[in-house]
Structure formats: C-alpha cells, structure tokens
Amino acid sequence: MVMLDIAEVAEQSGLAPSALRYYEKRGLIESAGRNGLRRTFRPDVIGRLALVSCARAAGFTLTQIGRFLVAAPEDTELRGHLAEKAREIDADIARLTRMRDSLRHAAVCTHRPLVECPDFKQAFAE
C-alpha cells in the first residue's frame, strides 16, 4: 500500500501539518507510522479529512465530530443532535438560496435603486 507523508496529506487536504498533528492528537485521524521523523498516513485519510472539514464548516465542534466518527446506531442522543443540525442546515440553505436568487436578480434588474425592487425585496420577506 502506498502511504502518504504528512506533507502530501497537507497539500491534498489543504490543511496545515500542524492541524493534521492536532487532529491526530484529538483522535480524528490516525497516522499509519513514520518515515524517518515524518508521519505517514493511509490514502483514505484524505476522505476522512474531507468529512471533518465539511462538518467543521457546518458548525460542528471537534469534540462533536470525534463523537460522530465513533458513533454506534444506538447513540440516540447523538442522532437527535444530528437531526437538529440537519434542520439548521436546511434553514441555512433556504436563506442562502434566497440571497443567491436575489443577487442574481439584482445583477440584471433595472429598478432604481436596486434594493427597492419588489422582486428583490420579496426574497427577504419570506
């Protein structure tokens, strides 16, 4: 199996080596060993880091992510938290979709001033 050293993982994931070491210390990822003084990782760590980055962007803490990564189906408290977070993300998506659509409209609208356009304003009344 081809192993990736920490610099390769950092480059592919867009994370600093210090973040990778910290994530390893927190138990979010696991190194496969060392090549000299450099940590090495299995290639599947890139997918794991993508999941961690996505969860961070969604507002999860590292502690919550760590718990999620080892969760079992019977962890009903965690499942409830995940369902609540999914509802929050749905609300964020709806809000951002309205904003995107309004900005697209404003980019071609001829109303003066743009922010007084009824179509533009309607998106924020919803």
N, CA, C and O atoms as a DFTB+ gen file, in Angstrom:
504 C
 N C O
     1  1       0.842      -1.181       0.000
     2  2       0.000       0.000       0.000
     3  2       0.887       1.244       0.000
     4  3       1.849       1.341       0.761
     5  1       0.543       2.177      -0.859
     6  2       1.271       3.436      -0.926
     7  2       0.829       4.308       0.243
     8  3      -0.366       4.496       0.475
     9  1       1.777       4.822       0.954
    10  2       1.491       5.690       2.094
    11  2       1.772       7.135       1.699
    12  3       2.600       7.403       0.829
    13  1       1.085       8.044       2.341
    14  2       1.284       9.473       2.115
    15  2       1.987      10.053       3.329
    16  3       1.621       9.765       4.469
    17  1       3.004      10.876       3.076
    18  2       3.610      11.520       4.244
    19  2       2.794      12.762       4.583
    20  3       1.924      13.177       3.817
    21  1       3.080      13.336       5.715
    22  2       2.263      14.433       6.235
    23  2       2.225      15.627       5.281
    24  3       1.211      16.320       5.199
    25  1       3.315      15.871       4.564
    26  2       3.327      16.989       3.614
    27  2       2.366      16.724       2.454
    28  3       1.683      17.640       1.996
    29  1       2.307      15.493       1.981
    30  2       1.382      15.141       0.899
    31  2      -0.071      15.258       1.368
    32  3      -0.929      15.756       0.639
    33  1      -0.333      14.799       2.579
    34  2      -1.687      14.901       3.122
    35  2      -2.062      16.373       3.285
    36  3      -3.181      16.770       2.961
    37  1      -1.139      17.171       3.779
    38  2      -1.396      18.602       3.944
    39  2      -1.721      19.241       2.596
    40  3      -2.672      20.015       2.488
    41  1      -0.948      18.924       1.589
    42  2      -1.165      19.501       0.260
    43  2      -2.513      19.069      -0.311
    44  3      -3.259      19.901      -0.827
    45  1      -2.829      17.789      -0.225
    46  2      -4.074      17.275      -0.805
    47  2      -5.312      17.728      -0.033
    48  3      -6.373      17.927      -0.626
    49  1      -5.185      17.890       1.266
    50  2      -6.342      18.256       2.086
    51  2      -6.504      19.762       2.237
    52  3      -7.584      20.240       2.584
    53  1      -5.433      20.514       1.978
    54  2      -5.474      21.950       2.179
    55  2      -5.316      22.356       3.636
    56  3      -5.535      23.516       3.986
    57  1      -4.941      21.422       4.474
    58  2      -4.748      21.699       5.903
    59  2      -3.272      21.789       6.226
    60  3      -2.449      21.136       5.583
    61  1      -2.937      22.581       7.202
    62  2      -1.547      22.709       7.642
    63  2      -1.114      21.432       8.360
    64  3      -1.935      20.775       8.999
    65  1       0.161      21.075       8.262
    66  2       0.655      19.910       9.012
    67  2       0.357      20.005      10.508
    68  3       0.097      18.991      11.155
    69  1       0.396      21.209      11.051
    70  2       0.078      21.365      12.473
    71  2      -1.374      20.970      12.752
    72  3      -1.661      20.382      13.795
    73  1      -2.286      21.284      11.839
    74  2      -3.686      20.878      12.005
    75  2      -3.808      19.361      11.949
    76  3      -4.577      18.763      12.701
    77  1      -3.048      18.748      11.057
    78  2      -3.077      17.283      10.958
    79  2      -2.579      16.642      12.248
    80  3      -3.161      15.668      12.727
    81  1      -1.516      17.181      12.801
    82  2      -0.998      16.642      14.068
    83  2      -2.024      16.837      15.178
    84  3      -2.216      15.956      16.017
    85  1      -2.681      17.992      15.178
    86  2      -3.697      18.269      16.188
    87  2      -4.890      17.322      16.026
    88  3      -5.391      16.782      17.012
    89  1      -5.343      17.120      14.788
    90  2      -6.450      16.196      14.537
    91  2      -6.076      14.782      14.967
    92  3      -6.914      14.041      15.481
    93  1      -4.832      14.419      14.757
    94  2      -4.391      13.086      15.199
    95  2      -4.416      13.016      16.726
    96  3      -4.861      12.020      17.297
    97  1      -3.946      14.058      17.376
    98  2      -3.946      14.103      18.842
    99  2      -5.368      14.002      19.383
   100  3      -5.591      13.383      20.423
   101  1      -6.335      14.609      18.684
   102  2      -7.742      14.576      19.100
   103  2      -8.440      13.278      18.713
   104  3      -9.589      13.057      19.096
   105  1      -7.760      12.413      17.955
   106  2      -8.351      11.128      17.576
   107  2      -9.227      11.165      16.344
   108  3      -9.957      10.211      16.074
   109  1      -9.167      12.262      15.585
   110  2      -9.989      12.366      14.388
   111  2      -9.391      11.619      13.206
   112  3     -10.112      11.119      12.343
   113  1      -8.071      11.551      13.178
   114  2      -7.360      10.775      12.159
   115  2      -6.283       9.962      12.862
   116  3      -5.965      10.191      14.028
   117  1      -5.738       9.020      12.130
   118  2      -4.706       8.158      12.705
   119  2      -3.570       8.006      11.696
   120  3      -3.799       7.697      10.526
   121  1      -2.356       8.224      12.162
   122  2      -1.215       8.001      11.277
   123  2      -0.921       6.502      11.246
   124  3      -1.232       5.762      12.179
   125  1      -0.319       6.092      10.153
   126  2      -0.004       4.677       9.988
   127  2       1.399       4.351      10.467
   128  3       1.765       3.179      10.562
   129  1       2.174       5.352      10.766
   130  2       3.548       5.151      11.208
   131  2       4.390       6.355      10.859
   132  3       3.901       7.479      10.744
   133  1       5.668       6.085      10.695
   134  2       6.598       7.176      10.379
   135  2       7.570       6.726       9.299
   136  3       7.910       5.551       9.165
   137  1       7.995       7.717       8.543
   138  2       9.071       7.542       7.580
   139  2      10.140       8.527       8.046
   140  3      10.103       9.707       7.697
   141  1      11.080       8.038       8.830
   142  2      12.027       8.923       9.498
   143  2      11.289       9.656      10.588
   144  3      10.689       9.037      11.466
   145  1      11.328      10.971      10.538
   146  2      10.626      11.773      11.535
   147  2       9.235      12.201      11.079
   148  3       8.493      12.816      11.844
   149  1       8.882      11.881       9.849
   150  2       7.603      12.349       9.288
   151  2       6.517      11.294       9.441
   152  3       6.731      10.112       9.174
   153  1       5.362      11.743       9.872
   154  2       4.207      10.854       9.966
   155  2       3.791      10.412       8.571
   156  3       3.925      11.160       7.602
   157  1       3.288       9.193       8.484
   158  2       2.723       8.693       7.237
   159  2       1.265       8.308       7.485
   160  3       0.876       7.948       8.597
   161  1       0.481       8.394       6.429
   162  2      -0.946       8.123       6.518
   163  2      -1.383       7.241       5.358
   164  3      -0.786       7.254       4.281
   165  1      -2.446       6.471       5.605
   166  2      -3.073       5.715       4.519
   167  2      -3.803       6.709       3.616
   168  3      -4.243       7.753       4.096
   169  1      -3.941       6.415       2.335
   170  2      -4.606       7.343       1.411
   171  2      -6.044       7.688       1.804
   172  3      -6.528       8.768       1.466
   173  1      -6.738       6.785       2.515
   174  2      -8.125       7.064       2.876
   175  2      -8.266       8.182       3.902
   176  3      -9.380       8.614       4.197
   177  1      -7.144       8.655       4.449
   178  2      -7.214       9.776       5.390
   179  2      -7.734      11.045       4.698
   180  3      -8.306      11.918       5.351
   181  1      -7.537      11.145       3.389
   182  2      -7.992      12.331       2.650
   183  2      -9.520      12.430       2.716
   184  3     -10.061      13.515       2.927
   185  1     -10.206      11.318       2.537
   186  2     -11.661      11.306       2.652
   187  2     -12.120      11.633       4.058
   188  3     -13.097      12.357       4.249
   189  1     -11.418      11.104       5.033
   190  2     -11.758      11.378       6.434
   191  2     -11.600      12.865       6.726
   192  3     -12.435      13.461       7.406
   193  1     -10.531      13.462       6.214
   194  2     -10.307      14.891       6.418
   195  2     -11.355      15.732       5.696
   196  3     -11.740      16.794       6.186
   197  1     -11.814      15.273       4.546
   198  2     -12.879      15.985       3.835
   199  2     -14.153      15.977       4.673
   200  3     -14.855      16.986       4.741
   201  1     -14.454      14.854       5.308
   202  2     -15.615      14.764       6.192
   203  2     -15.461      15.708       7.384
   204  3     -16.398      16.420       7.743
   205  1     -14.283      15.710       7.989
   206  2     -14.026      16.584       9.135
   207  2     -14.161      18.046       8.716
   208  3     -14.779      18.835       9.431
   209  1     -13.599      18.413       7.579
   210  2     -13.681      19.801       7.103
   211  2     -15.124      20.212       6.809
   212  3     -15.537      21.328       7.126
   213  1     -15.874      19.316       6.210
   214  2     -17.281      19.598       5.916
   215  2     -18.060      19.784       7.214
   216  3     -18.867      20.707       7.330
   217  1     -17.823      18.916       8.181
   218  2     -18.508      19.013       9.474
   219  2     -18.130      20.308      10.192
   220  3     -18.982      20.945      10.811
   221  1     -16.864      20.698      10.113
   222  2     -16.428      21.965      10.728
   223  2     -17.152      23.136      10.062
   224  3     -17.623      24.048      10.742
   225  1     -17.237      23.107       8.731
   226  2     -17.916      24.182       8.004
   227  2     -19.398      24.230       8.348
   228  3     -20.012      25.295       8.274
   229  1     -19.984      23.096       8.724
   230  2     -21.393      23.036       9.101
   231  2     -21.614      23.466      10.545
   232  3     -22.752      23.543      11.007
   233  1     -20.516      23.748      11.264
   234  2     -20.647      24.257      12.615
   235  2     -20.432      23.248      13.729
   236  3     -20.650      23.564      14.899
   237  1     -20.012      22.047      13.387
   238  2     -19.728      21.052      14.422
   239  2     -18.392      21.364      15.089
   240  3     -17.460      21.836      14.438
   241  1     -18.308      21.100      16.374
   242  2     -17.039      21.235      17.091
   243  2     -16.211      19.982      16.855
   244  3     -16.735      18.960      16.410
   245  1     -14.927      20.059      17.150
   246  2     -14.075      18.879      17.007
   247  2     -14.524      17.761      17.944
   248  3     -14.444      16.586      17.588
   249  1     -14.988      18.113      19.117
   250  2     -15.494      17.102      20.052
   251  2     -16.710      16.395      19.461
   252  3     -16.815      15.171      19.532
   253  1     -17.620      17.160      18.882
   254  2     -18.802      16.563      18.261
   255  2     -18.419      15.683      17.078
   256  3     -18.986      14.607      16.888
   257  1     -17.462      16.140      16.288
   258  2     -17.021      15.360      15.139
   259  2     -16.389      14.055      15.618
   260  3     -16.666      12.990      15.066
   261  1     -15.547      14.135      16.636
   262  2     -14.924      12.935      17.179
   263  2     -15.954      11.937      17.659
   264  3     -15.810      10.733      17.449
   265  1     -16.991      12.438      18.302
   266  2     -18.058      11.541      18.775
   267  2     -18.796      10.916      17.604
   268  3     -19.109       9.726      17.627
   269  1     -19.076      11.711      16.583
   270  2     -19.767      11.212      15.399
   271  2     -18.946      10.114      14.698
   272  3     -19.505       9.129      14.217
   273  1     -17.640      10.291      14.647
   274  2     -16.781       9.341      13.935
   275  2     -16.755       7.961      14.583
   276  3     -16.407       6.979      13.927
   277  1     -17.114       7.877      15.848
   278  2     -17.110       6.572      16.530
   279  2     -18.514       6.156      16.966
   280  3     -18.668       5.183      17.705
   281  1     -19.531       6.877      16.517
   282  2     -20.896       6.630      16.974
   283  2     -21.426       5.282      16.502
   284  3     -21.104       4.796      15.417
   285  1     -22.241       4.710      17.354
   286  2     -22.953       3.475      17.034
   287  2     -24.427       3.823      16.796
   288  3     -24.896       4.862      17.260
   289  1     -25.146       2.981      16.092
   290  2     -26.557       3.272      15.804
   291  2     -27.417       3.495      17.047
   292  3     -28.420       4.205      16.974
   293  1     -27.053       2.915      18.167
   294  2     -27.865       3.076      19.374
   295  2     -27.610       4.383      20.129
   296  3     -28.206       4.604      21.183
   297  1     -26.754       5.234      19.622
   298  2     -26.476       6.512      20.264
   299  2     -27.585       7.499      19.911
   300  3     -27.422       8.334      19.022
   301  1     -28.712       7.398      20.614
   302  2     -29.888       8.196      20.280
   303  2     -29.685       9.682      20.547
   304  3     -30.240      10.516      19.833
   305  1     -28.905      10.021      21.555
   306  2     -28.641      11.438      21.837
   307  2     -27.907      12.082      20.660
   308  3     -28.259      13.177      20.220
   309  1     -26.896      11.397      20.165
   310  2     -26.157      11.922      19.022
   311  2     -27.051      12.003      17.791
   312  3     -27.001      12.989      17.055
   313  1     -27.855      10.993      17.561
   314  2     -28.752      11.009      16.407
   315  2     -29.704      12.201      16.468
   316  3     -29.973      12.836      15.449
   317  1     -30.207      12.503      17.649
   318  2     -31.076      13.667      17.812
   319  2     -30.345      14.952      17.487
   320  3     -30.888      15.844      16.836
   321  1     -29.090      15.038      17.952
   322  2     -28.285      16.227      17.662
   323  2     -28.026      16.349      16.158
   324  3     -28.072      17.448      15.606
   325  1     -27.756      15.233      15.503
   326  2     -27.515      15.254      14.054
   327  2     -28.771      15.684      13.306
   328  3     -28.690      16.449      12.344
   329  1     -29.922      15.202      13.739
   330  2     -31.176      15.587      13.089
   331  2     -31.429      17.084      13.268
   332  3     -31.870      17.750      12.332
   333  1     -31.155      17.616      14.456
   334  2     -31.322      19.050      14.699
   335  2     -30.361      19.859      13.828
   336  3     -30.745      20.883      13.263
   337  1     -29.126      19.404      13.722
   338  2     -28.146      20.098      12.884
   339  2     -28.588      20.062      11.420
   340  3     -28.392      21.038      10.697
   341  1     -29.176      18.958      10.978
   342  2     -29.675      18.865       9.599
   343  2     -30.778      19.900       9.368
   344  3     -30.833      20.517       8.304
   345  1     -31.658      20.094      10.359
   346  2     -32.713      21.109      10.236
   347  2     -32.101      22.511      10.161
   348  3     -32.555      23.344       9.377
   349  1     -31.091      22.771      10.960
   350  2     -30.414      24.078      10.922
   351  2     -29.771      24.315       9.557
   352  3     -29.840      25.418       9.013
   353  1     -29.157      23.291       9.017
   354  2     -28.520      23.412       7.706
   355  2     -29.567      23.647       6.623
   356  3     -29.344      24.435       5.704
   357  1     -30.715      22.962       6.726
   358  2     -31.805      23.202       5.771
   359  2     -32.237      24.666       5.803
   360  3     -32.462      25.270       4.755
   361  1     -32.354      25.233       6.996
   362  2     -32.740      26.640       7.125
   363  2     -31.659      27.543       6.514
   364  3     -31.975      28.522       5.837
   365  1     -30.397      27.214       6.753
   366  2     -29.298      27.990       6.166
   367  2     -29.327      27.911       4.645
   368  3     -29.127      28.915       3.962
   369  1     -29.574      26.724       4.120
   370  2     -29.637      26.546       2.666
   371  2     -30.767      27.383       2.083
   372  3     -30.585      28.037       1.056
   373  1     -31.922      27.370       2.721
   374  2     -33.059      28.157       2.227
   375  2     -32.731      29.645       2.240
   376  3     -33.022      30.361       1.282
   377  1     -32.121      30.106       3.334
   378  2     -31.743      31.524       3.442
   379  2     -30.716      31.891       2.374
   380  3     -30.848      32.918       1.708
   381  1     -29.707      31.063       2.213
   382  2     -28.668      31.348       1.224
   383  2     -29.197      31.244      -0.202
   384  3     -28.753      31.988      -1.077
   385  1     -30.122      30.351      -0.446
   386  2     -30.727      30.233      -1.774
   387  2     -31.508      31.497      -2.111
   388  3     -31.436      31.999      -3.233
   389  1     -32.261      32.012      -1.126
   390  2     -32.979      33.281      -1.353
   391  2     -31.998      34.410      -1.647
   392  3     -32.233      35.221      -2.543
   393  1     -30.912      34.463      -0.904
   394  2     -29.918      35.509      -1.119
   395  2     -29.297      35.373      -2.511
   396  3     -29.159      36.364      -3.228
   397  1     -28.925      34.160      -2.890
   398  2     -28.336      33.938      -4.216
   399  2     -29.294      34.369      -5.309
   400  3     -28.904      35.076      -6.238
   401  1     -30.542      33.951      -5.203
   402  2     -31.526      34.299      -6.230
   403  2     -31.745      35.801      -6.297
   404  3     -31.896      36.356      -7.385
   405  1     -31.766      36.461      -5.152
   406  2     -31.926      37.921      -5.132
   407  2     -30.735      38.618      -5.773
   408  3     -30.904      39.581      -6.521
   409  1     -29.552      38.143      -5.488
   410  2     -28.356      38.743      -6.077
   411  2     -28.320      38.530      -7.584
   412  3     -27.919      39.421      -8.333
   413  1     -28.733      37.366      -8.020
   414  2     -28.803      37.130      -9.473
   415  2     -29.798      38.086     -10.114
   416  3     -29.542      38.631     -11.187
   417  1     -30.931      38.285      -9.457
   418  2     -31.924      39.211      -9.990
   419  2     -31.361      40.633     -10.007
   420  3     -31.505      41.345     -11.001
   421  1     -30.726      41.044      -8.923
   422  2     -30.177      42.398      -8.831
   423  2     -29.113      42.635      -9.893
   424  3     -28.933      43.764     -10.350
   425  1     -28.410      41.584     -10.289
   426  2     -27.353      41.727     -11.292
   427  2     -27.906      42.134     -12.655
   428  3     -27.173      42.680     -13.479
   429  1     -29.197      41.872     -12.903
   430  2     -29.782      42.212     -14.208
   431  2     -30.979      43.159     -14.097
   432  3     -31.551      43.558     -15.111
   433  1     -31.349      43.508     -12.899
   434  2     -32.527      44.348     -12.667
   435  2     -32.256      45.792     -13.096
   436  3     -31.132      46.285     -12.997
   437  1     -33.314      46.458     -13.575
   438  2     -33.185      47.858     -13.990
   439  2     -33.891      48.807     -13.019
   440  3     -33.968      50.010     -13.269
   441  1     -34.398      48.273     -11.929
   442  2     -35.106      49.089     -10.937
   443  2     -34.128      50.038     -10.245
   444  3     -32.974      49.686      -9.997
   445  1     -34.606      51.252      -9.937
   446  2     -33.768      52.234      -9.236
   447  2     -34.403      52.578      -7.906
   448  3     -35.575      52.953      -7.901
   449  1     -33.743      52.482      -6.816
   450  2     -32.499      51.745      -6.586
   451  2     -32.776      50.243      -6.547
   452  3     -33.898      49.804      -6.295
   453  1     -31.748      49.489      -6.796
   454  2     -31.892      48.031      -6.890
   455  2     -32.548      47.422      -5.659
   456  3     -33.405      46.547      -5.778
   457  1     -32.150      47.878      -4.485
   458  2     -32.680      47.262      -3.262
   459  2     -34.152      47.571      -3.034
   460  3     -34.772      46.960      -2.164
   461  1     -34.728      48.496      -3.785
   462  2     -36.157      48.795      -3.677
   463  2     -36.988      48.000      -4.680
   464  3     -38.212      48.130      -4.707
   465  1     -36.353      47.200      -5.482
   466  2     -37.067      46.363      -6.445
   467  2     -37.975      45.393      -5.685
   468  3     -37.509      44.693      -4.786
   469  1     -39.258      45.343      -6.030
   470  2     -40.176      44.433      -5.329
   471  2     -39.738      42.971      -5.405
   472  3     -39.886      42.227      -4.434
   473  1     -39.207      42.562      -6.542
   474  2     -38.743      41.166      -6.667
   475  2     -37.554      40.901      -5.757
   476  3     -37.451      39.828      -5.162
   477  1     -36.662      41.867      -5.647
   478  2     -35.503      41.727      -4.768
   479  2     -35.948      41.681      -3.304
   480  3     -35.490      40.831      -2.540
   481  1     -36.824      42.577      -2.924
   482  2     -37.283      42.668      -1.543
   483  2     -38.120      41.466      -1.115
   484  3     -38.113      41.088       0.056
   485  1     -38.834      40.868      -2.055
   486  2     -39.704      39.739      -1.741
   487  2     -38.922      38.573      -1.135
   488  3     -39.426      37.884      -0.249
   489  1     -37.725      38.356      -1.595
   490  2     -36.931      37.235      -1.103
   491  2     -36.626      37.365       0.386
   492  3     -36.438      36.361       1.072
   493  1     -36.575      38.586       0.881
   494  2     -36.233      38.798       2.276
   495  2     -37.459      38.848       3.189
   496  3     -37.337      38.872       4.413
   497  1     -38.642      38.862       2.568
   498  2     -39.880      38.869       3.339
   499  2     -40.320      37.439       3.666
   500  3     -41.191      37.236       4.512
   501  1     -39.731      36.468       3.011
   502  2     -40.151      35.074       3.200
   503  2     -39.632      34.504       4.489
   504  3     -39.895      33.342       4.800
